[in-house]
Amino acid sequence: MSIENFENDDERIHDGLKQKNWNEIRSNDSWAIFKIMSEFVNGFESMARIGPCVSIFGSARTKPEDKYYLLAEKIAAKIAKAGYGVITGGGPGIMEAGNKGAHAGGGPSVGLNIELPFEQHFNPFIDKDKNLNFDYFFVRKVMFVKYSQGFVVMPGGFGTLDEMFEAITLIQTKKIAKFPIILVGSEFWTGLIDWIKDVMIGKYFNASPEDMKLIRIVDTEDEVLEVIDNFYKKYNLSPNF
């Protein structure tokens, strides 16, 4: 996008805001509560019937021939065969690979879809009764965290980082119970993790070294399942707890 286009978009946004006064904005916000409630209720009821799942995150831009697409597909199939369902954001790229692998592995294939101005459309590998649509990012994110027994984080963009760091924050602050957070692709993730260790923690002391124990970096589908299985064996749990 050019600077000129960006400025034009910015002007259109401000023009749109000018069309409503503060009372109209407040009134719309009040009515939006009912839409938000309905998304939560529908999400809770639908997800509670599915059972234990592992969420797989990653870029919507990853192509089917990419090595991480193929690896995500293998990971999802292995997870499904181990007794877990697979949750993705429902779109293309890594999300499609996750649902495709879950489908091939005979496990529940769940898609939490959201309307976006670009990239997002639901993929064909989601179980028909497990394709949920959301208007609100924050409702969708609650479903990812509440019904996941683990996060598998493939290479991705800002949305992928957002989901990963929110999960770490919620566990770190004890707002949710611990579950494994597995970063797949050492070549992609090592630079970020080194920065967290050396700069954020080592130099500025803005987090605890203990927090790094929440994260594992792996490179294969076998390692992913090993991390998940070892975590739940440690707490004497199983996929169907």
C-alpha positions as CSV (number, residue, x, y, z in Angstrom):
1,M,0.0,0.0,0.0
2,S,1.4,3.4,-0.9
3,I,1.6,6.4,1.5
4,E,-1.1,8.1,-0.5
5,N,-3.5,5.2,-0.3
6,F,-2.8,4.9,3.4
7,E,-3.6,8.6,4.0
8,N,-6.8,8.2,1.9
9,D,-7.9,5.3,4.0
10,D,-7.1,7.2,7.2
11,E,-9.3,10.1,5.9
12,R,-12.2,7.8,5.2
13,I,-12.0,6.3,8.7
14,H,-12.1,9.8,10.2
15,D,-15.0,10.8,7.9
16,G,-16.9,7.7,9.0
17,L,-16.4,8.6,12.7
18,K,-17.6,12.1,12.1
19,Q,-20.9,10.8,10.9
20,K,-21.8,9.6,14.4
21,N,-22.1,11.7,17.5
22,W,-21.0,10.4,20.9
23,N,-24.5,9.3,22.0
24,E,-24.9,7.2,18.8
25,I,-21.6,5.5,19.4
26,R,-22.5,4.7,23.0
27,S,-25.9,3.4,21.9
28,N,-24.4,1.1,19.3
29,D,-21.8,-0.2,21.9
30,S,-24.7,-1.1,24.3
31,W,-26.6,-3.1,21.6
32,A,-23.3,-4.8,20.6
33,I,-23.3,-6.5,24.0
34,F,-26.1,-8.8,22.9
35,K,-24.2,-9.8,19.7
36,I,-21.1,-10.5,21.9
37,M,-23.1,-12.6,24.3
38,S,-24.5,-14.7,21.6
39,E,-21.1,-15.4,20.1
40,F,-19.8,-16.5,23.6
41,V,-22.9,-18.7,24.2
42,N,-22.7,-20.3,20.7
43,G,-19.0,-20.8,21.0
44,F,-19.2,-22.4,24.5
45,E,-22.0,-24.7,23.6
46,S,-20.3,-25.9,20.4
47,M,-16.8,-26.3,21.8
48,A,-17.9,-28.1,24.9
49,R,-19.3,-31.0,22.8
50,I,-16.1,-31.5,20.9
51,G,-13.7,-32.6,23.7
52,P,-9.9,-32.1,24.2
53,C,-8.1,-30.3,21.4
54,V,-4.8,-28.8,20.5
55,S,-4.7,-25.5,18.7
56,I,-2.4,-25.0,15.7
57,F,-1.5,-21.4,14.7
58,G,0.5,-20.1,11.7
59,S,0.5,-17.9,8.7
60,A,-2.5,-17.8,6.3
61,R,0.0,-17.0,3.6
62,T,1.8,-20.3,3.7
63,K,1.5,-22.2,0.4
64,P,0.7,-25.9,0.2
65,E,4.1,-26.7,-1.2
66,D,5.9,-24.9,1.7
67,K,7.8,-27.2,4.1
68,Y,5.9,-25.8,7.1
69,Y,2.5,-26.4,5.5
70,L,3.6,-30.1,5.0
71,L,4.9,-30.3,8.5
72,A,1.8,-28.8,10.0
73,E,-0.3,-31.4,8.2
74,K,1.9,-34.2,9.6
75,I,1.7,-32.7,13.1
76,A,-2.1,-32.4,13.0
77,A,-2.5,-36.0,11.7
78,K,-0.3,-37.3,14.6
79,I,-2.1,-35.2,17.2
80,A,-5.5,-36.6,15.9
81,K,-4.3,-40.2,16.0
82,A,-3.2,-39.6,19.6
83,G,-6.7,-38.8,20.6
84,Y,-6.9,-35.0,20.4
85,G,-9.0,-32.8,18.2
86,V,-7.3,-30.0,16.2
87,I,-8.4,-26.3,16.4
88,T,-7.3,-23.8,13.8
89,G,-8.4,-20.3,12.8
90,G,-10.3,-22.0,9.9
91,G,-8.6,-20.2,7.1
92,P,-6.0,-21.0,4.4
93,G,-2.2,-21.6,4.8
94,I,-1.1,-23.3,8.1
95,M,-4.7,-23.3,9.3
96,E,-5.8,-25.4,6.2
97,A,-2.8,-27.7,6.8
98,G,-3.9,-28.3,10.4
99,N,-7.5,-29.1,9.5
100,K,-6.3,-31.3,6.6
101,G,-4.0,-33.3,8.9
102,A,-6.7,-33.7,11.5
103,H,-9.1,-34.9,8.9
104,A,-6.6,-37.4,7.6
105,G,-5.8,-38.6,11.2
106,G,-9.5,-39.3,11.9
107,G,-9.8,-36.6,14.7
108,P,-12.1,-33.7,15.2
109,S,-11.2,-30.8,12.8
110,V,-12.4,-27.5,14.2
111,G,-12.3,-24.1,12.5
112,L,-12.8,-20.8,14.3
113,N,-13.3,-18.5,11.4
114,I,-13.5,-14.7,11.4
115,E,-14.4,-12.2,8.8
116,L,-11.3,-10.3,7.6
117,P,-10.8,-7.7,4.7
118,F,-8.1,-10.0,3.2
119,E,-6.7,-13.5,3.3
120,Q,-9.4,-15.2,5.3
121,H,-11.9,-17.8,3.9
122,F,-12.7,-21.1,5.5
123,N,-10.9,-24.1,4.2
124,P,-12.6,-27.3,3.0
125,F,-11.1,-29.6,5.7
126,I,-13.1,-28.4,8.6
127,D,-15.8,-30.8,9.9
128,K,-19.2,-29.4,8.8
129,D,-20.5,-29.3,12.3
130,K,-17.3,-27.7,13.7
131,N,-17.0,-24.6,11.5
132,L,-17.7,-21.7,13.8
133,N,-17.8,-18.1,12.6
134,F,-17.0,-15.0,14.7
135,D,-17.2,-11.3,14.3
136,Y,-15.1,-10.5,17.4
137,F,-11.4,-11.4,17.7
138,F,-11.5,-11.4,21.5
139,V,-14.4,-13.9,21.6
140,R,-12.6,-16.2,19.2
141,K,-9.4,-15.9,21.2
142,V,-11.3,-17.1,24.3
143,M,-12.4,-20.2,22.5
144,F,-8.8,-21.0,21.5
145,V,-7.5,-20.8,25.0
146,K,-10.5,-22.2,26.9
147,Y,-10.7,-25.4,24.9
148,S,-7.1,-26.1,24.1
149,Q,-4.8,-28.6,25.8
150,G,-1.8,-27.2,24.0
151,F,-0.7,-24.6,21.5
152,V,1.4,-25.6,18.4
153,V,2.8,-22.4,16.9
154,M,4.1,-22.6,13.4
155,P,5.8,-19.7,11.6
156,G,3.4,-16.8,11.1
157,G,2.8,-13.1,11.3
158,F,1.5,-10.7,13.9
159,G,-1.7,-12.7,14.5
160,T,0.3,-15.8,15.3
161,L,2.5,-13.8,17.7
162,D,-0.5,-12.2,19.3
163,E,-2.0,-15.7,20.1
164,M,1.3,-17.0,21.4
165,F,2.1,-14.1,23.7
166,E,-1.5,-13.9,25.0
167,A,-1.3,-17.6,26.0
168,I,2.1,-17.1,27.7
169,T,0.8,-14.0,29.6
170,L,-2.4,-15.8,30.8
171,I,-0.3,-18.8,32.1
172,Q,2.4,-16.5,33.6
173,T,-0.2,-14.5,35.5
174,K,-2.1,-17.7,36.5
175,K,-5.3,-16.7,34.9
176,I,-5.4,-20.1,33.1
177,A,-3.9,-23.5,33.9
178,K,-0.6,-24.4,32.3
179,F,-0.5,-26.2,29.0
180,P,2.4,-26.8,26.6
181,I,3.3,-24.0,24.1
182,I,5.3,-25.5,21.3
183,L,7.1,-23.4,18.7
184,V,7.8,-25.4,15.5
185,G,10.8,-24.3,13.4
186,S,14.0,-23.4,15.2
187,E,15.3,-21.4,12.2
188,F,12.2,-19.2,12.5
189,W,11.8,-18.8,16.3
190,T,15.4,-18.9,17.6
191,G,16.1,-15.2,17.0
192,L,13.0,-14.1,18.8
193,I,13.6,-16.4,21.8
194,D,17.3,-15.3,22.0
195,W,16.1,-11.7,22.1
196,I,13.6,-12.5,24.9
197,K,16.3,-14.2,26.9
198,D,19.2,-11.8,26.2
199,V,17.5,-8.5,26.0
200,M,14.0,-8.5,27.6
201,I,15.0,-10.8,30.5
202,G,18.8,-10.6,30.6
203,K,19.3,-6.9,30.1
204,Y,16.1,-5.2,31.1
205,F,14.7,-7.8,33.6
206,N,11.2,-7.4,32.2
207,A,10.3,-11.0,32.7
208,S,11.5,-14.0,34.8
209,P,13.8,-16.6,33.4
210,E,11.3,-19.1,34.8
211,D,8.8,-17.9,32.1
212,M,11.0,-19.5,29.4
213,K,10.1,-22.9,30.8
214,L,6.6,-22.4,29.3
215,I,8.0,-22.6,25.8
216,R,9.6,-25.4,23.8
217,I,11.1,-25.1,20.3
218,V,11.0,-28.3,18.1
219,D,11.4,-29.2,14.5
220,T,9.5,-32.5,13.9
221,E,6.0,-33.9,14.4
222,D,7.4,-36.6,16.7
223,E,8.9,-33.9,19.0
224,V,5.5,-32.1,19.1
225,L,3.6,-35.1,20.3
226,E,6.4,-36.1,22.8
227,V,6.1,-32.6,24.4
228,I,2.4,-32.9,24.7
229,D,2.4,-36.5,26.0
230,N,5.2,-35.8,28.5
231,F,3.4,-32.8,29.8
232,Y,0.1,-34.7,30.5
233,K,1.9,-37.7,31.9
234,K,3.6,-35.5,34.4
235,Y,0.2,-34.4,35.7
236,N,-1.3,-37.9,35.3
237,L,-3.7,-36.7,32.6
238,S,-4.7,-38.1,29.2
239,P,-6.2,-36.6,26.0
240,N,-9.7,-37.6,27.2
241,F,-9.5,-36.3,30.8
